[in-house]
Amino acid sequence: MELCFEEEHFDDFLQKLNAYPNIEYLGDVVEHSWGQRVVRFYDLDGHIIEVGESMKMVIRRFLDSGMTMEEVSKKMDASIEDLEKLLNG
């Protein structure tokens, strides 16, 4: 079983997670081709937990870095309309 969550403040979440030295990670933080960063680890019962950066924050991060909405659309393989829905939702 795997549970997946999205986190708006992904970097803050990683800092909180690092405060628990006994957490067993499945690897380092991964950035998917569409830009979302995720981390995977086991809970106390051995289930995999995945926490990813919220898609809204991925879009904002790209825009804040100077990318245009057209560039973000191409990078994320999503229409500008869908990206705007995520930003405004």
SVG drawing of the C-alpha trace seen along z (x, -y; Angstrom):
<svg xmlns="http://www.w3.org/2000/svg" viewBox="-11 -36 30 39">
<polyline fill="none" stroke="black" stroke-width="0.4" points="0.0,0.0 1.2,-3.5 -0.3,-6.8 0.3,-10.0 0.0,-13.5 0.7,-17.0 2.4,-19.7 2.2,-23.4 5.3,-24.2 7.5,-21.3 10.8,-22.6 9.5,-23.3 8.0,-19.8 11.4,-18.3 13.0,-20.2 10.4,-18.9 10.9,-15.4 14.6,-15.6 14.0,-16.2 13.1,-12.5 16.4,-10.5 14.8,-7.0 12.8,-7.6 13.7,-5.1 13.7,-6.9 13.3,-5.1 15.9,-7.5 16.5,-11.2 14.0,-13.8 13.1,-13.2 12.1,-15.9 9.8,-14.4 10.1,-15.5 7.0,-17.8 8.7,-19.5 7.0,-18.1 9.4,-17.2 8.5,-14.2 10.0,-12.2 9.1,-8.7 9.6,-7.0 8.1,-4.2 5.7,-4.7 6.0,-2.7 4.0,0.1 6.1,0.4 3.7,-1.4 5.2,-3.7 4.3,-7.3 4.9,-9.7 4.7,-13.5 4.9,-15.7 5.1,-19.4 1.6,-20.7 1.1,-21.2 0.1,-24.8 3.4,-25.5 5.3,-23.8 3.7,-26.2 4.4,-29.2 8.0,-28.1 8.5,-27.9 6.8,-31.3 8.9,-32.9 12.0,-31.6 11.2,-33.6 9.5,-31.0 6.5,-32.2 3.2,-30.4 3.9,-28.9 7.2,-27.5 5.6,-26.1 2.8,-24.5 5.4,-22.8 7.5,-21.7 4.6,-20.2 2.8,-18.9 -0.4,-20.6 -2.5,-23.2 -2.3,-26.8 -6.0,-26.6 -5.4,-23.6 -2.5,-25.4 -4.5,-28.5 -7.3,-26.3 -4.7,-24.9 -3.3,-28.3 -6.8,-29.8 -8.3,-26.7"/>
</svg>
